[in-house]
Amino acid sequence: MELEKLLNRDIPCSCGRVHRCDIDVVDIGRGAIDRLPESAKKYANILLVADSNTYGVCGEVVYAVLGAKIKSVCNFETDDILVPDEAAIETVRAKMDVGTDLILGIGSGVINDICKYVSFFAGIKSGIVATAPSMDGFASSGAAMILGGMKVTETTHAPALIIGDTDVLCRAPAEMIRSGYADIIGKYSALCDWKLSHLINGEYLCSEVYDLVLEKTDLIRRLAKDIAARKPEAIEELMRDLVLIGVTLTLLSTTRPGSGSEHHLSHYFEITGILEDKPYFLHGTDVGYSTIVTARLREELCALVTPSFSSVDDELREKCYERIYGRIACEVSELQRRAGRYANPVNDVYCEKWSEVIGILGECPTAAEIEKMLTDCGFDLSLFEKMYGAEKIGNGIWFGKDLKDRYSVLWLYFNVFFSESEARKII
C-alpha cells in the first residue's frame, strides 16, 4: 500500500482494528516548496520555527513564498545541538500570539518534535518543511522530547502538512542522508522485537503494518548506493518511506513498527551524551550502528540450545543506574519500578517457547549483513567505537533498555547473560 492510500480515511484491517492517520498535505518531490501557498491555504497566521542551520537552507525561500501569512519567526541561533527540552518549548511559546493557527517548522527531527509538542498543547496545527531525509518521525503522532532529563515520547498529533522538496533534500549533508537510511535499516531490529514481544507478552501486532514496513525496508536496502550518490529518485523514495513509516506509527498509536532495541540504544547514547556533555551521533546514525549491536546479541542467543538465567538484586542494579545515569538515576529507577519487568520476569515463558524465540530471532539479518547494508551507503563502521568506547557500549547493552517501558531483545539478553560479576564491573 502506497503512502497516499494510508491518509485521511478509515482503514479496516485484518488485525481487527480500524486505522486512521489524518494529514492534510504530504508533498514530496521537486518544487514542493513553491507549492506551499496552496499546501498552507487554510492558514493565515503562521509561526515559522527553524534554527540557524535550517533557516539558512531554505528559510528565505519559505518566507518569500508564504509572504504575509508568516506573522512571526522563531530562529534558534545556536551552534550547539538543539535539544527538545523545556527551554526550547518556552522559546517557541514566547513567539506565539493569540491568532497563531499553524506552527511551521523548517528542519528535521528535533524541530519537527518541538513544533508537534507546542502546537498540540496549544490546540493548533503544525507542519514541517524537511531539510534532510534524516529520520522517520516526520508523520508520527509522537514527539520525542527530553523532559526532566529523560527521553520521552509524548503523544501529540501528526503534522497537518509535510513538505519534502527534493531540490532541498538532495543537498542535505551526507551524514543526514545516511542517518535517514540507517533509521530505516533499523526496522529489521524493531520488527523482530515486535514479533518477539507478541510471542512472549501477547503484545498486539498488526501483520499488515509489519509486512508493509518490512517491504519498504527491503526496498530502501536495495537503493543504498543510489541514496549515497544522491540520485533524486532514490532520495525521493527514501523521504517517502520515512514519512510512510511515521504514518504507520500514527495508524497504530504505537512506535512498535519503527522502534525497538536499536532505538533504546540510540536514546541511551543521546541521553548519556547530554548528561556527560559529550558528543553523540545523529539519531538515525546511532540506530544504524546499534542495529549491528542488537544483531550480534540475537546471534549469541541463537547459539544457545537451552537458556539459563541469572539475576542481580535491586541494590546492585540501583548502583549501576547511579554509575551510568547520574542525576537521572532516580527517574530511571522509578520508570522501571512502574513497569515491573524486574519484579515479574518471564523466564518460564522463555523456556516453554525457546524454539519459537530462536525462530523469530533468526529472521533478523545477521550482523555481517547489517554491516554491509551500512557500508553500501557510505558508513565507516570504525567510528562507532571511536565515539563511545567499548565500556559505554557495553553499559548500554545492559541498561539502555531501562530508559523506556518497552520490551525488546535487550531484556532477553539481560535475563540470560547479566550477572553479579557484570554488575560489579560497572560500579
Buried (B, 14 or more C-beta within 10 A) or exposed (E): EEBEEBBEEEBEBEBEBEBBBEBBBBBBBBEBBEBBEEBBEEBEBBBBBBBEBBBEBBBEBBBEBBEEBBBBBBBBEEEEEBBBBEEBBEBBBEBBEEEBBBBBBBBBBBBBBBBBBBBBEBEBBBBBBBBBBBBBBBBBBBBBBBEEBBBBBBEBBBBBBBBBBBBBBBBBBEBBBBBBBBBBBBBBBBBBBBBBBBBBEEBBBBEBBBEBBBEBBEEBBEBBEBBBEBBBEBBBBBBBBBBBBBBBBBBBBBBBBBBBBBBBBBBBBBBBBBBEEEEBBBBBBBBBBBBBBBBBBBBEBBEEEEBEBEBBEEEBBBBBBBBBBEEBBEBBBEBBEEBEBBEEEBBEBBEEBBEEBBEBBEEBBBBEEBBBBBEBBBBEEEEBEEBBEEEBBBBBBBBBBBBBEBBBBBBBBBBBBBEEEBBEEBE
